Amino acid sequence: MKKNLETTVISSPVSTGSDPGARLPWLLDLADFFFQRKVLNRKIPLLASFKLTYQCNLQCLGCPFHLRASEAAMRMVWRTAVGALDELACRQARIVVFEGGEPLLWRDGKYRLPDLIAYARKRFLRVAVTTNGTYPLDAPADLIWVSLDGTKKTHDELRGASYDRVMENLSATTHPRVFVHCTINRRNVEDLDLLADEVRRMPSVKGMTFQFFYPYHQGEENLTLSSDERRRAVLTLLRLKKDGHRVMNSANRLRAMIENDWRCHDDLLINVDPDGTVTTGCYVKNRGTISCRACGFTPVAEASGALDGVPGSIVAGWKIFMEKGKTNR
């Protein structure tokens, strides 16, 4: 898989030279993206991972980012954040996902996450938030992903005593587009059936997405699935999907994750870190050691599949990002 080495550091807002209010209607916007990628062969990004802060109220065993919370540039200031968003818009990214750490902890003076979401929604096709779920799920994004890594016992072992708060917030939310996200590892791989049953009983959750644990080699390697465990996990997800559970991953890309033999278009990705660095390419670049063989990043597999015209990936992306929700957009 090729790796794009372009990196930029943003310290102040970048003018895009265009009126964000003049964005194309969403369907034309999508068509324009695929026309530029497939016909004009322009390597514009689709998906931006936007890490606002390394600060987090949890210390999850599999996460390398809370370990960096003491760094001098562990949290963006407002000017850097809007500058990075302008840079992403200038590069024609379509989707921005605010991450952390815990993005709902982000603040800079009078500014909070909803202010950044409002700024982003004028510039991008879709804006999402990934959260640990311990705060109310009321961010005005197009969709919210909530991390839930198994049953109560397993989740709390992996992520701290947070399961009850997460479940309360999932039950209480009125946001129309909430998804549960599970990172499958050696400790929770046997919980998939129970987790799917739990989510099925929650009308506030629109579906589940899954990815596989990626080792950043900071003491968490024991969470890595063996080849056999990964295969069994994929087969379990395929069975759950067939049985009507709301597994949003496509069957084709799940099967491809067994051997990691899918074609990766890592130039679909662009990543922003709390110090303002903007990097094109693999999610792990500047965040750890890249090992394609160990890749568990199913969102990248789906995005790459959609670009290659894989029907299941196109449908999965449509159902997650494009189906209507009453977000007052």
N, C-alpha and C positions, 0 to 999 in steps of 0.2 A: 504494500500500500504506500503511495507516495505521501510525503509530508511537506506541506507548504511552510516555509520558514519566515514568512513576513510577520514582523512584530512592530507595533507602534505604541508609544506611550502618550496618553492624553493628559494634559494638565489644565486645559481650559476649553470652553466650548468651541466647536468647529462648525462653521456655517455650511449648510448643505446647498445654499444658493437657491432653494425652492420653498414654496409655501406648503407646509405639511397639511394644510386644509385642502390642498388640491390633489390629494391621493386618489388613485384610480379606485373605482368600485372593486370589491374584494375578488369577484370572479375574474375581472380583467387583470387585476393585480397578479393573480395566480398564473393566468395565461401568459402575461408578460414575463414572469419569472422563467417559466419553462421555455418560452420562445428564446429568451436570451441565453439560457443554458444549453439548450439542445440544438438550436438553429444557428445562433450567432457565436456559440462556443465561448461565452463570457463566463468566467469562473466566479460568479457572484455567490455570496453565501445565502443560505436559507435560514439557518438557526443559530441564534446567539446565546451562549451561556454567559450570563452577566452576574458575576459574583460581587455583590455589594460590600460584603464584610466577611471576615473570618470569625467574628464574634458569634457565640452560640450559648444558649442556656443548657445544652446537653453536651455530653462527651461520648458520643457513639463510638463503639469499638472499631467499626470499619471505616470511620471517616478520618482522613488526614488533615482536614482543613481547620478544625477547632484547635489543633496543635499549634497553629500559626497565629493564634489570636493575640499573642504578645508582640508581634512584629509592629514596627513603627507605622507601616502603611497597611494596617489590618482593616481599615474602614475608609470608604470613599467619602469625600466631601461633595457637596451638591454640584459645584462647578465642574469637578472631574466627571461626575456621573452624567450630567447632561451633555458634557463634551463628548463622552464616549458614546452616548446614544446618538448624537448628531453624526459622529464618525460612522456608526453602524448604518444609519440611514443613508449617508453619503455612499457607502459601499453596497447599498441596496439589499441589505438583509431584510427578511420578511417577518421573522418571529423572534421575539426576545423573551427569555426565561430568566427572571430574577431569582438568584440563588444565594446561599451563604456557605458556611455558617448558617445563621438563621436570618433571612432577609427581613422578617417582621421586626427585628430588633434595630434595624438601621434607622439612624436619624442624624441630621446635621442642622443644628440650630432649630429653626422653625419648621424645617422640612422633614417629612416622614415618607415611608414607602408609598402611600397613596398619591403623593405629589409626583413622584417619579413615574408611577404607573400612568397618571393622567398625561404627563409629558410624552411618555412612550406611545400611548394609544393614538396620538395624533400623527405618529410617524411610521407605525408598523402595522402589518396585517393582523397580527395577534400578539398579545402580551400575556405571559403566564407567570405564576409564582410557584416555587417549590419550597415547602415549609415542613418543619417537624410536627406541626399540628398542635402544639401546646398553647397557641394563642388563638383567639377567635378568628374564624375563617371568613372574614368580611372584606378582604382586600378587593378593590374594584378592578381586578384583572379579568381577562376573558375566561381564563380557567385557572384552577388551583390544584396542584398536586400535593398530597399529604403522604408523608412517609409512614408506612405501617409494616413492620418487619416480622409479622407472625402473631401467634397467640400472645396473651398477656404475659405469661412467664418468659417466653422467648424474647418478645419485643423488649421487655424491661431489662432483661439480661444484656441485650445488645445496645439499647439506647437509653438506659436509665429508667427510673420509675416514672414513666410518662404515658403508658398505655391508657389509663383511665381518663386522663385529660384529653388525649387525642380522640378517644371514642365519644366523650361528652361534646367536644367541639364539632365532630363530624355529625352527631345527632342534631346539634343546635343550628347548624349553618343553614342559611336560606340562599346561599350562592347557587346559581343554576348549573355550574360546570365544575364540579369537584370530582377528582379522581384519586384513588389510592394508588400509591406506588410502593412496590416491594423490591428490595435488592436481595436476591437469593444468595445465601451463603451456606456454609457447612452446618451452622447451628439451626437455621430455620427451614432447611430444605424439606423436612418432614412435616412442616406446618401448612403446606400450601392448600390442602383440602379444607382444613379448619378455617383458614383465613378466607378462602373463597366463600364458604358457607356464611361466615360472619358478615362479609361485605354484601352478600346477596340479601341480607335482612335489613340493609340500610338504604332506604329510598333516596337519601340525600346524595349518595355516591353514584356517579354515572358509570363507573367502570374501574377496572384495575389494569395497571401496566406493570410489567416486570422487567428487570434487568439482572445481570449476574455480577456478583462481587468481583471487583478488580483490585488486585493487591498493589498498594503503593509502597510496600516494603518499609513500613514504619512500626513493625511489631504486630501487625494484624494478619500476617500470612496464613495463620492457622484457620482463617475463615474461608480460604480458597477451596472451591469445589474440585474434587477429582473429576477426571473425564467421565467416569461412570456416573457420578452423582449429577453432573450437569446433564448428561443424557437422560437420566431418570426424571430430573426436574422438568426438562422440556416435554417428555412424554406425559407427565402429570398435567402440565399446562395445556397441552393439546387435548387431553381427555376432558379437563374442566371446560375448555372452550366448546368442545363438541357437546357437552352436557348442558350447555346453556348458561354457564357462568359468564360474567361480564369481563372476560379477558380480552383486552383491546389489542394486544400484540397480534400480528398476522401469523397464521400457521406456517406460511412459507419461511418467514424470517426467524421464527422460533426454531424450525428444523435446521436452518442455516447456522444457528448459534452453537449447535452440537460440535461441529468441527471448525467453526469460524472460517468457512470457505466461501463467504460472501464477498462481493466486490465492494470495497470501501471507497466512497467519494468524500474524503475528509475535507476537501475544499468547500463542502456544503456548510461547514462549521466555522464559527468565529467566536472567540472567547475573550471575555473581559475580566480582569482580576482587580482586587480592591486598590492596588496601587495605580490603576489607570492603564495598565498594559493591555493592548488589544492584539491578539494573536490569531492568525488564521490557521486552520488545520485541526488536528486531533485534539480532543478534549483534554488529554493528559499532558500535552505539550506545555512546558514551563510549570507543570504541577506534579510531575513524577516521571518515572522512566517508562517510555512507550514500549509495550509488548503486544503486538497485534495478535499473537497466539493466545494471549490471556484475555482478550477483549470480551467484555460483557455488556457493552453499551448498545442495547437494543434500539434506542432512538436513532442512533447513527445507521444501524442496519436497515431500519424502516425508511429513513430519509434517502439512503443510497438506493434501496429497492424501488422507491417511488420514482427517483430520477431515471432508473433503468426500465421503468414501465412495468414493474411487478404489480399485478392487480391487487393482491392482498395488502401490500404496503400503501398503495394509493387509497384503498378503502379505509385502512386503519388511520391514516393521516387525516382523511376527510372526517371520520367519525369523532376523532379527538379534537381537532382544531377548527373544523369548518361547520359542523352541525350547529344549528341555531341554539343559543341560550339567551335568556332575557337579562343581558348585562348592561342594558341602556346604552349601547354603543352609539 
